[in-house]
């Protein structure tokens, strides 16, 4: 049995899913009521008087949000700019480096087999334009130790490796990579790292100045529960002159001597609704209020809950853990027998579950992955019901003596 050290029933009242068993926080997050109320108020202020808001309050909110991220991720605020999402952060870095001639013909850009598809796409695009080559480090899954990740990445490094794009927490496989060790070991070889930390904020502690990566981008709208469109990009100071936004800022030629050229470059990239970017601190306060030990206590309770559901699922499948506990945060991924993803997803949705089911052929052929998530609104009985429903589906598909038993070779 799972025993929470917080009142999950009370916490769940901060969200409204219309009675659905929402088991997929990892994909897009989900806003608590306090975050939605704050954004509605700010958006109303914007729409009531755009001139006053965009030329006044907006700039103050941007500064306050950068200062929040600075404290939350352990970084100098001058190195942080606000972005819509981590994918945009990766695009910003890759395309800036391309424009400034960072890559030459014959260079190699390193990614891993657990990388996020959209980010892999921009690496491929930039490499093609620069005449560079994309090299994929084949990280195993399942695995038994974090060192296997580092070893696989270093084995793919050559004298031509120019940059590595590495996930801090992988999307499909939900593994916490040993990012501190990876960044340090690559740096020893003269290779800079762009860290895709989309899932990291509010799932693992961050100290970016200590980490030392050239670039780090993360989302507030996933585990921090901010509004969609809330993210940051951290750029180490020695790269400030090479990184520019995808849209050239109106403030690029601002004469204010108190604002750095790097910050001016990102200050004003068009008229838009920026209010999502301002919800990080509100979300932090909302989550912190749900546990007597604040956000760290909530994250720890969520991690215990997802491991509870993970173990139930492993027992049902006859499998062993796919990774050590210290590589699992508030998400966990399991292998399922091969089949039609959409049919299984629709089946689970018809049973009231919103889940993440997908293929990752570069890892395990045609086998499927199902990813579990745990946030404050989830309950142990949801995972218990999910296991029962999935067990019925698998028995109905008559896979026990073929694909399902075959999965045990990955245990």
Secondary structure as UniProt FT lines:
FT   HELIX           8..12
FT   TURN            13..14
FT   TURN            18..19
FT   STRAND          21..22
FT   HELIX           25..28
FT   HELIX           33..48
FT   HELIX           50..52
FT   HELIX           53..57
FT   HELIX           58..73
FT   HELIX           77..79
FT   STRAND          80..83
FT   HELIX           86..99
FT   TURN            100..101
FT   TURN            105..106
FT   STRAND          108..112
FT   TURN            113..114
FT   HELIX           117..130
FT   STRAND          133..137
FT   HELIX           147..155
FT   TURN            159..160
FT   STRAND          161..167
FT   HELIX           179..188
FT   TURN            189..190
FT   STRAND          192..197
FT   TURN            198..203
FT   HELIX           208..211
FT   STRAND          215..219
FT   TURN            223..224
FT   TURN            228..229
FT   STRAND          231..235
FT   HELIX           237..242
FT   HELIX           250..253
FT   TURN            257..258
FT   HELIX           261..267
FT   HELIX           275..279
FT   HELIX           280..288
FT   TURN            289..290
FT   TURN            292..293
FT   HELIX           294..317
FT   HELIX           325..327
FT   STRAND          331..336
FT   HELIX           341..350
FT   TURN            351..352
FT   STRAND          353..354
FT   STRAND          356..359
FT   HELIX           361..364
FT   TURN            365..366
FT   STRAND          368..373
FT   TURN            376..377
FT   HELIX           380..396
FT   TURN            397..398
FT   TURN            400..402
FT   HELIX           403..406
FT   HELIX           407..410
//
